Amino acid sequence: MASDITFFPVGNGDMTLIRLPGPKGFTILIDCYFLEETGETRLTTIDQLYEYLPVDENGRPYVDVFMLSHPDDDHCHGAKDILHLEAPEAYVDKVPSGTRKKIFIREMWSAPMIFRRKADDKDLVEDARAIKYEAKRRVDHFRRKKALSNDGIDLGNRVLVLGQDQKKEGKDRLEGLQGIHKDIDQHITINDDGVRMIAHVRGPLPVSDEEGEEEALKNNRSSIILQMQVFIAGTATNFILMGGDAEVGIWRRLYQRHKNNLNALAYDLLLAPHHCSWGVLSTESSSAEAKADPEAREALAQTNGGYVVSSSKPVVNDKDNPPSHRAKKEYIDITENQGSFFCTGQYPDEDDPEPLTFKFTAQGPRPPSDGPKGKTAATMAIGLGRTEREHGW
């Protein structure tokens, strides 16, 4: 299997697939936006995703991990119709001719704030509720089995709980889940059949002194933030930072938390949070005179010639936000190379966008050879000729 990361063109939304090498390979789907028909700013991506997925011995398309960064429609649209969000024994193998089998999820990664929401949570779209119920089912299954870890749980029932829960006086809401809980700054290690990746959990952060539970449960606020290291030939040479729709206050707090060791936020490839929104970098309007918050910007500036991907409609110089042209300029300034900024809605061009794939190499993530429209071969060579990174681990 290839060793790469693919960003699908779903307009102002997210759907990212990581494929890791090995005899059987390992796939991680982060967020999804399934569209049956092409829209004004989104493409039909279902068939494209299926082409990338492995199939098990039962003929079921599957992902080893599915993670919903946060429960907004643009991160889970169509999930209940395409993903198998029930117990493994409820999977339907016989489907009508011309109909796709659902994608089997071997393991889910979920923030506690997602599966713990009220059953009648009116803030969630139907697809997010379906994912919430499935995450809760898996957590309840773990509790009933009294397992020590996912090693004692069958594929299709496994779940990892990432980040901190909101504290409630006198009650530990994650009691009994130690074997499947990864707290802030703990990590997940995937080391199976030659596949190796370490994913550090950087968020969701605990409630601050200024926040209440209602504020902390807001969808963007509850985004899972991961810094992932992909190993090639035994060395971590590909650092990926993904933060869902976390906005400026979260990145400011992440800077304050890690300012003595900013390697915790280092990246070679950044998925621009909230579809390249200016609200990730500043509390000011996105005018030309607006300034980025220095701490939030510094949190998102921990790279050395890396790449930034905006999963969004085309970024143009207008008043839209997201995506914000002002934010794009800031990311280009951070990477010090205009050729390091990619937009899924403009790759390879606006008229016919395609999935955007970076290969993992010993020199870091390698972008497509053709690059964004108008990019020269000389510009692309800046990325292809880099030496191995050292982030101080």
C-alpha positions in Angstrom: 0.0 0.0 0.0 1.1 3.6 -0.6 2.3 5.8 2.1 0.5 9.1 1.7 -2.2 11.5 2.8 -5.0 12.6 0.5 -7.2 15.7 0.9 -10.5 15.4 -1.0 -12.1 18.5 -2.7 -15.3 18.9 -0.7 -15.6 22.7 -0.7 -15.6 24.3 2.7 -15.4 21.0 4.5 -12.9 18.2 5.3 -12.3 14.7 4.3 -8.7 13.4 4.7 -7.4 9.9 4.2 -4.0 8.7 5.5 -2.6 5.5 4.1 0.4 3.8 5.8 2.6 1.1 4.3 2.9 -2.5 5.4 1.8 -6.0 4.2 -1.8 -5.2 5.0 -1.5 -1.4 5.2 -3.3 0.9 7.6 -5.9 3.6 6.7 -7.2 6.5 8.8 -10.1 8.6 7.6 -10.5 11.9 9.3 -13.8 13.6 8.8 -16.0 13.1 5.8 -18.3 14.9 3.4 -20.2 12.6 1.1 -22.0 14.1 -1.8 -23.9 12.1 -4.4 -24.1 14.9 -7.0 -21.7 17.7 -7.8 -22.5 21.0 -6.2 -21.4 24.5 -7.0 -18.3 24.3 -4.8 -18.1 20.5 -4.0 -17.4 17.5 -6.1 -18.9 14.0 -5.9 -16.2 12.3 -3.8 -17.8 9.0 -2.7 -16.5 7.0 -5.7 -13.1 8.6 -5.4 -12.8 7.6 -1.7 -13.9 4.0 -2.4 -11.1 3.7 -5.0 -8.6 4.5 -2.3 -9.9 2.0 0.3 -8.9 -1.6 1.0 -11.4 -4.5 1.0 -11.4 -7.2 3.7 -11.8 -11.0 3.2 -15.6 -10.5 3.3 -15.5 -8.0 0.4 -16.2 -5.1 2.8 -14.5 -1.7 2.1 -13.0 -0.6 5.4 -10.9 1.9 7.3 -8.8 0.9 10.2 -9.7 4.2 12.0 -12.4 6.8 11.5 -12.1 10.1 13.5 -14.6 12.9 13.5 -12.7 16.0 14.5 -15.8 17.8 15.6 -19.6 17.4 14.9 -20.3 20.0 12.2 -22.1 19.1 9.0 -19.2 20.0 6.8 -17.1 17.4 8.6 -19.6 14.5 8.6 -22.2 15.1 5.8 -23.7 11.8 4.6 -21.9 9.7 7.2 -25.0 7.7 8.2 -25.6 6.6 4.6 -22.0 5.7 3.7 -20.3 4.6 7.0 -21.4 1.5 8.9 -22.4 3.1 12.2 -23.8 0.0 14.0 -22.5 -3.2 15.7 -20.4 -5.4 13.4 -23.1 -8.2 13.3 -25.6 -5.7 11.8 -23.4 -5.2 8.7 -25.4 -5.8 5.5 -23.3 -7.8 3.0 -25.9 -8.3 0.4 -26.8 -5.1 -1.2 -28.8 -4.4 -4.4 -26.8 -4.4 -7.7 -25.3 -1.0 -8.3 -25.3 -0.1 -4.6 -22.2 0.4 -2.6 -21.5 -1.6 0.5 -21.0 0.7 3.5 -17.5 1.4 4.8 -16.7 -0.8 7.8 -15.0 1.1 10.7 -12.6 -1.1 12.6 -11.8 1.5 15.3 -13.2 5.0 16.1 -11.4 7.9 17.7 -13.8 10.2 19.5 -13.6 13.2 21.8 -15.5 12.5 25.0 -17.5 15.7 24.4 -19.0 14.1 21.3 -20.3 10.8 22.7 -21.3 12.3 26.0 -23.8 14.9 24.6 -27.5 14.7 25.4 -29.6 12.3 23.5 -31.8 15.1 22.2 -28.9 17.4 21.3 -30.6 19.8 18.9 -27.2 21.4 18.0 -26.1 18.3 16.1 -27.0 17.4 12.6 -28.4 14.0 11.9 -25.1 12.5 10.7 -23.3 13.8 13.8 -25.9 12.3 16.0 -25.4 8.9 14.2 -21.7 9.1 14.9 -22.3 10.1 18.5 -24.5 7.1 19.1 -22.0 4.7 17.5 -19.1 6.1 19.6 -21.3 5.8 22.7 -22.2 2.2 21.8 -18.6 1.3 21.5 -17.7 2.9 24.8 -20.6 1.1 26.5 -19.4 -2.2 24.8 -15.9 -1.6 26.3 -17.4 -1.1 29.8 -19.6 -4.2 29.5 -16.6 -6.3 28.4 -14.5 -5.0 31.3 -11.5 -5.2 28.9 -8.1 -3.6 29.7 -7.6 -2.2 26.3 -8.7 -2.4 22.7 -6.6 -5.6 22.4 -9.5 -7.3 24.1 -12.2 -5.9 21.8 -13.2 -7.2 18.4 -12.7 -5.0 15.2 -15.8 -3.0 14.6 -16.3 -2.4 18.4 -13.1 -0.6 19.2 -12.9 3.0 20.2 -10.3 5.5 21.6 -11.4 8.5 23.6 -9.1 11.5 23.0 -8.6 14.6 25.0 -10.1 15.8 28.3 -13.6 15.7 29.3 -15.4 18.6 31.1 -15.0 18.2 34.8 -18.0 17.6 37.0 -17.5 18.1 40.8 -17.2 14.7 42.5 -17.5 12.6 39.4 -15.0 11.3 36.9 -16.9 10.9 33.7 -14.2 8.8 32.1 -14.0 6.4 35.0 -13.2 2.8 33.8 -12.0 4.0 30.4 -8.3 4.2 31.2 -7.5 1.4 28.8 -9.0 3.4 25.8 -8.5 7.0 26.9 -5.6 9.2 25.6 -5.4 12.4 27.6 -3.9 15.7 26.5 -0.2 15.3 25.4 -0.4 11.5 25.6 0.0 9.6 22.3 -1.3 6.8 20.2 1.2 4.4 18.7 0.4 2.4 15.6 3.1 -0.2 15.1 1.8 -3.2 13.2 3.3 -5.2 10.4 6.0 -2.5 9.7 3.5 0.4 9.9 4.6 3.0 12.4 2.9 6.3 13.3 2.7 8.2 16.5 -0.3 10.6 17.0 0.1 13.1 19.9 -3.2 14.4 21.3 -3.1 18.2 21.7 -6.8 18.9 22.0 -9.6 19.3 22.8 -8.2 21.2 25.8 -9.8 21.3 29.3 -12.2 24.0 30.1 -10.5 27.3 30.9 -11.3 29.4 34.0 -13.3 31.8 31.7 -15.4 29.0 30.1 -18.4 27.0 31.2 -19.5 23.6 30.0 -21.9 25.1 27.4 -19.1 27.1 25.9 -16.7 24.1 25.9 -19.2 22.0 24.1 -19.4 24.3 21.1 -18.5 22.3 18.0 -15.4 24.2 16.9 -14.2 24.5 20.5 -14.4 20.7 20.9 -12.2 19.9 17.9 -9.7 17.1 18.2 -6.1 18.4 17.5 -3.5 15.9 16.5 0.2 16.2 15.8 1.1 13.0 13.9 4.6 11.6 13.1 4.9 9.1 10.2 8.0 7.0 10.2 9.9 6.2 7.0 12.8 3.7 7.4 12.6 4.0 11.2 12.8 7.8 11.3 10.0 10.3 11.9 10.4 12.5 8.9 6.7 13.5 8.2 5.0 15.7 10.8 1.3 16.5 10.2 -0.7 18.9 12.3 -4.5 18.8 12.1 -6.8 20.9 14.2 -10.4 20.6 12.9 -12.0 24.0 13.3 -10.2 25.1 16.4 -10.1 28.9 16.4 -7.8 31.6 17.7 -8.4 31.2 21.5 -7.4 27.5 21.3 -4.2 28.1 19.4 -3.3 30.9 21.8 -3.8 28.5 24.7 -1.7 25.8 22.8 1.1 28.3 22.5 1.0 29.1 26.2 0.9 25.4 27.0 3.9 24.5 24.8 5.9 27.7 24.6 8.9 26.1 26.4 8.9 23.2 23.8 7.2 24.3 20.6 8.2 21.0 19.0 4.9 19.8 20.3 3.3 21.9 17.5 5.9 21.3 14.8 4.7 20.3 11.3 5.8 19.6 7.8 2.2 19.6 6.6 -0.6 21.6 8.1 -4.3 21.3 7.3 -5.2 25.0 7.8 -7.8 25.0 10.6 -11.4 25.9 9.8 -10.8 25.9 6.1 -8.3 28.8 6.1 -10.4 31.0 8.3 -9.0 34.3 9.5 -10.7 33.6 12.9 -8.0 31.0 13.5 -5.3 33.7 13.5 -7.0 36.8 14.8 -10.0 38.3 16.6 -9.8 41.3 14.3 -11.6 41.7 11.0 -9.7 40.3 8.0 -8.8 43.7 6.5 -5.4 44.4 5.1 -4.5 46.3 8.3 -5.6 43.5 10.7 -3.0 41.9 12.7 -2.7 38.2 13.6 -2.7 37.3 17.3 1.0 36.8 18.0 0.6 33.8 20.2 -1.9 32.0 17.9 0.3 32.7 14.9 3.4 31.4 16.6 1.5 28.2 17.5 0.8 27.7 13.8 4.3 28.8 12.6 6.3 25.8 13.9 7.6 24.7 10.5 10.7 24.8 8.5 9.7 25.1 4.8 6.6 23.0 5.3 3.3 22.9 3.4 -0.2 24.3 4.2 -3.4 22.8 2.7 -6.7 24.7 2.7 -9.6 22.3 2.5 -12.0 24.8 1.0 -13.5 26.4 -2.1 -11.0 28.5 -4.0 -9.2 31.1 -2.0 -9.6 34.4 -3.8 -9.2 38.0 -2.8 -12.7 38.8 -1.7 -14.6 39.2 1.6 -15.4 35.6 2.1 -14.2 34.0 5.4 -13.6 31.1 5.3 -11.6 30.8 3.2 -9.8 34.0 3.9 -7.3 35.5 1.4 -5.8 37.4 4.4 -5.2 34.1 6.2 -3.7 32.6 3.0 -1.1 35.4 2.9 -0.2 34.8 6.5 0.4 31.1 5.9 2.5 31.9 2.9 4.5 34.3 5.0 4.9 31.5 7.6 6.2 29.0 5.1 8.2 31.7 3.3 7.2 30.1 -0.1 4.1 30.8 -2.1 4.5 27.4 -3.7 3.9 25.8 -0.3 0.2 26.7 -0.1 -2.3 24.4 -1.7 -6.1 24.7 -1.9 -8.2 21.6 -2.6 -10.7 23.7 -4.6 -7.9 24.8 -6.9 -5.9 21.7 -7.4 -4.9 21.2 -10.1 -7.3 24.0 -11.2 -10.7 25.4 -10.2 -12.5 23.9 -13.2 -11.6 20.3 -12.5 -10.3 19.8 -8.9 -9.0 16.4 -8.0 -7.9 14.7 -4.7 -4.7 16.2 -3.5 -2.1 13.6 -2.4 1.2 14.1 -0.6 3.5 11.1 -0.4 5.4 10.4 2.8 9.2 10.2 2.1 12.4 10.3 4.0 12.7 14.0 3.2 9.2 14.8 4.4 5.9 15.0 2.6 6.2 15.3 -1.1 3.5 17.2 -3.0 2.1 16.2 -6.4 4.6 16.8 -9.2 2.2 19.0 -11.1 1.3 21.2 -8.1 -1.2 24.1 -8.1 -2.0 25.7 -11.4 0.7 28.0 -12.6 3.4 26.6 -10.3 6.8 26.3 -12.0 9.1 23.3 -11.9 11.7 25.4 -10.1 9.2 26.3 -7.3 8.2 22.6 -6.9 11.9 21.7 -6.6 12.1 23.7 -3.4 9.9 21.1 -1.7 11.3 18.0 -3.4 14.9 18.7 -2.6 14.6 19.2 1.1 16.8 17.3 3.5 15.6 15.3 6.5 13.9 17.4 9.2 14.9 17.5 12.8 12.2 18.6 15.2 14.2 17.8 18.4 12.4 14.6 19.5 
